[in-house]
């Protein structure tokens, strides 16, 4: 024993390195063991769904998965196969996996998709944006938009996962929780933004649109990967070397919030035909005859703006299931920002892209038109995807799609609304 201690003391550098390597290896193995336990527990829970008896005449539910293997720097395919695929297959669903090979392919595949019971998006924000755009561009989108959608977060940025699922201690647990939420069947309605240019087909978003200096600096963060944790600050700092302040000028026309109509009942819970016929007859007889209901003209307001960044976002980040008005958030940030504030606030916006800082002009609108000066350069960020900046009309489609969510998250939303 004395010889061993003497050798360790004599070669203390090698001993220290070996101890660090041994500690790291033990921590890695323990992490792998915990991940396997999480996968096993999730598969056992999924097996309980698969063992449920169904009538012989009832077909299996069809689930169509749109998987983007390139998400998460090419790791999404492996993450799906190890963590999500076993759960889906054990649950008794008839699963069809469609892998995308290039950007924009999901939009084209959605045009050809046949009827399905579930749509599952496995990827990041870009994959979500492509799938819902392809879905809502269909001629029969009114019927297909009623299909519930599941989201398995596999991408680098997964904004929706913060709304739909609770925080998890590991990526494996986050993926398995999201997959199990699809099997549990709880859904929440999400708003969608329809963004249409003068010539292009409309693009749809569940988070929002950004245009400005913070977005432009944020897309360059990966260029400074060699600076490690300082890469975000570096990208925003070097961005200040351009003409300062970075003004973005435009004209904005908008319409205020609209009253939320009552939610349509599910087809399963619809009253019998004779009850519905009786209600319509009573409504017809009680309405004053000969009076035509005139639709009130939209009250448009116009605003000239000069801002460092403009953000148009849905309310999906702070989902309120009981609110009585439908609107989107428009945030016009003040251009009078110092370079130090710009760097500090840029780091905050990397965590919450649609935050509206103090001192900004905030507008609630159900529809808006953004007019850009001729010759305007730059790009929009629509759900973290880059599009050429151009004049656009943004329209809110309230409660357009239903996404599966964790039952505990839905319960928390209802409790928060009740308070």
N, C-alpha and C positions, 0 to 999 in steps of 0.2 A: 504493500500500500504506500509505503514511504517512497519507494522508487517511482511509482505512478505519479504521486504528487510532485516529486522533484522534476520528473520529465515534463509535466504540465507547466510547472513554473519556469522551467528552462525554455520551453517553446510556447510562451504565453500567447504570441500572435496567432500561431496555428490553432492553439486551443480555443482562443476566443472566436476565431472564424468557424471552427468546427461546432462550437456550442450554438452560435447564431444559426448556422445551417441546420443543425439538428432541431432547434426550436422552430424555425420556419417550416421544416418538413413535417414536424408533428402537428403544427397548426393547420397546414394544408390538408393532411390526412384526416384530421378531426373535422374540418369543413366538409370534405368529401363524404365522410360518414354521416354527418348531419343532413346533407343534401339527399343522400340515399334514403334516410329515414323519412324525410318530407315526401319524397316521391312514393315511397311504399304506402304511407298513410293516405295520400291523395288517390292512389290506385285502389286501395281498399274501399274508400268512400265512393269512387266511381263504380266499382263492382256492385255496390248496393243498388245503384240506379239500373245497372244492366240486368240484375236479377229480378227486377220487378216484372210481374206477369202482365201481359197485354192480350186483348182478344185476338183470336186467330185471324179474324177478318181485317184487323187494323194493320196497315203497313208500317214499316219502320220509318222513323223520322229521318229525312235526308238533310245532311249538313254539308254545305259547300265551303271549303276552307281556301282562302286566297292567301298563299304564303309567299313572302318576299325573302328568298334565301340570302339576298345581298344586304339585308338590314343588319345592323349591329356589326359592321365591318366584316360581313360574310359569315357571321356566327349564327345567324337566325335559323338556318336550316337544321343545324345540329341541336340548338336549344329546343326547337319544336319537336324533333324526333325523340329527344330524351325526356322531356318534361310534359309536353302537352299531348302528343299523339297517343301514348298509352292510355291516358285518361279518357280521351274521346272514343277510342275503340272499345274500351271496357264498359262504357256507358250504354251500349246498345244502339248507338246512332249509326246510320248508314253514311259513312264519311267519305267524301271525295275531296282530295287535296289537289289544288291547282297551283302550280309553281310559276311565278312570273320570271321571265328571262331578261326583260329590259324595261326601262322606265316608260310608263304610259301604257303598258300591255294590259294592265288590269282594267282600264277603261274600255278597251276593245273587247276583252273577254266578257265583261258584264253585258255588253250588247247582245251576245250570243247565248248567255246563260239561260237554261231552262228553269222551270219552276223548282223551287227548293223550299224546305221548311225553315232552315236556319242559314244565315250567312255568317261566317267567322273570318275575321281579318287577323292575320298573324304577321305582324311587322311593326312599323313605327308610324309616325304622323303622316309621312308621305304615302304609305300604303293605304291608310284610312282615307286620305283625301282622294286618291285615285279611285278607290272602290265606290265611295259614295257619289263621286262625280259620274262614274259610269252608270251607277244605279239610277240616279235621278235624271240622266239624259235619255233614258229609255222612253219609248212612246207610251208604254204601259206602266210608267213610274208610279201612278196612283195606286196600283195594286202591289207592285214590288216594294214600294216604300213601307208597306205594312209588315214586311218580313222582319222578324227580330234579328238584330245584329250582335254578334259577340266580338270582343276585342281581346286578343292575346298579345300583351306588350313585349315585343322582341326587338324593337328598334332603339336607336340611340336617344331619340326624343319621343316620349309617349305621353303627351299632354293629357289625353283622356283618362289615363290610368289613375290620375290623382282624384278624379271625380267618381270613377266607377268602383275602385278597389281601395281597401285600407293599406296603409304603409306596411311594408314587409322588411324583415331583417336580411333577406337574401334574395337574389334574382330568381333562384329556383322556386322559393316559396311564393314570390310574386306571380310567377307564370302559372304555377299549379292552382293558386287561389283564383286567378282570372279564369282558368279553364273550368274549374268546379263551379264558378258562378254561372257559367253558361248552362250547366246541367240543373242548377237549382231553379232556374226559370224566372227569377225576379228581373223586371225591366224598368227603365226610366225613360221618359221622352226627352229627347235632346233637340235643341234648335239648330237650324242650318242656315248659313248665309249663301245666297245665290249671287255670284259676282259675274257680271256680264259686261264685256267690252262692246265696242261699236260693231265689230265684225266677227269676233271669235264666239265660239260656243260658250255657254255659261260654265263656270267652275264653281264647285260647291265646297264649303268649309264648315267644320264644326267648332273651330277655335276662333279664327278671325284673320284679318288682314293688317299688315304693318307696312309702313312706308316712312323711311327716315334714316337718320344718322346712326341710331343705336342698332337697327337691323343690319345696315351695311357693315358696321364694325363687327357685329356678332358672327357674320358668315365667314370672317377672316380669322377667327380665333384658332382654328385648326392649323393655320400656317405657322403659328408660334408654339407648336407642340414641344419644342426643345426647351422652353422656359418652364415647363411643368405647371405648378399651380399659379404661376404669374402670367400665363398665356392670355387670360381674359383681360387683365389690366393692360397688358402690352398691346393687344389689338385695339383697344379703345384709346390708349395713349397715342399710338402712332397715327390713329385716325384724326387726332386733333391737329396734325401738321398740315391738313388741307385748309382751304379757305375757312375762316372762322368768323362768326358763328355759321354753322351749316344750316342755312335756311331752306325750307321746302314750302313753296307757295302754291296755292290752289284755291279753287272756289268750291264751296260745299253747299248743296241744297238738300234739305232733309224734311221728313214728316215725323211728327211726334209718335209716342207709343199708341198702340191700339188695344182695345179692350179684349181680354182673353175670352173666347167662346167656351162654353162647357165642353168638357172632353167627351168624345164619342164613346159609347159603350162598346165593349168587345162583342164580337159576333156571337160568342158562346153565351153571353149574358143578356142578349137582346130579348125583349119581351115577345110574346107570341104575336102572330100576324094580326089577329083580330084586335088585340090590345093596341097595336100601333095604328091600325086603321081607325079605331075609335078616337084615339088622341088627335090624329090628323083631322078627322071630321069635326071634332069640338073646336080645334084651333081655327079651322076654316069658317065655321059658323059664327065664332065669337069675334072674328076680325071685321072691321068696318068695311061695308061694301062700297065699291066705286072709288075707293081711295087708293091711289098709286103711291107706293113707297119710293120716294126719290132718294138716291144715294148722295150724301153730302159730298161736295168737292173736297179734295185733299188740300190741306192747309200747308203749303210749302213755305219754308223759311230759307233764306239765302245768307251765306256767310263767307267773307273773304278771310283766308287764313294764311299765316306765315308761322311755321312751326319747325321745331327740330325733329319731331316725329309725330305721325298721325297713326292712331290705332283704332280699328273698328272690330269689335269682338262680341261674341255671343255671351250669354249669361250661363253657359254650361259649366264654367269654373266654379260659380257660386250658385248651384242649382237650387231653385226654390219651387217645389212642386205645388205650392198653394197660391202663388202670386196671381193677381187679377189682371195684370197688363203684360203685353208682350213688347219687348224692345231689345235693341242691341246697344252696347256701350260705345260711344265715340269719344276718344280722348285726344285732345289737341294740346300737346305739351309746349310750354313757353320756350321761345328761342333764346332767351337771356339766361344761358347756363354757362357757368365757368368751366374751364377745362378739367379742373379737379372734380367738380360735381359730375361732369360727363363720365369720367373714368369710374367714379364710385357708383353712379347710378347704372352704368352699363353692366357692372357685375351683378347688380340686383335684377336687371332685366334678363340676364341669362337664365336666372331661376324662375322668374315670372315675367314672360315677354309682354303680357298685356296689362301690366300694372300701370296705374294712372297716378303719377307723382303729385304731391301737393303743389298747388299753384297752376295746375293744368286746367284747361276748359273742358268740362264734362257735359256731354249731350246724350240724351236718351232718344232714340229714333227707331222707327220700324222700317224705314226705307230712306236711302240717300243716293245722291248723284255727286260723284267727285270729278270735277273738271280740272285738268292740268294745263298749264301754259304750253303753247306750241313749242316743240323742241325739247321738252323735258326728258332728261335721261334718268337712268337708275332702274331699280327693280322693286316690285312688291314682294313681300313675304306672305304667302297664303298657306296657313297651316304648316309653316316652316319650309314650304316649297317656293322656289324662286320663279317669278313671272315678270315679264316686261311691264314697266309702269306705263299706264295709258288711262284715258278717261273711262270710268266704269260706273255702273249702277249696282248698288248693293241692296239686296232685298232680304228681309228676314222671313224665313219659313218656320213659324213657331211649331214646336213639337212635331217636327216632320219625321224623325226616325226614332225607333225604340232600340236602345242598347241594353244588353244584359249587364247587371251590376250585382255586387255582393249584397246580400240581404241586410247585413248590418249597416252598410252605407245608406241604403234606402231608408232604414229605420231612423238613422241619425238625421237625415234630411227632413223627415216628417216631424221629428221631435223639435228640431231647430225652428221649423216653420210655426209649430204650435206655440212656442215660447215668444 
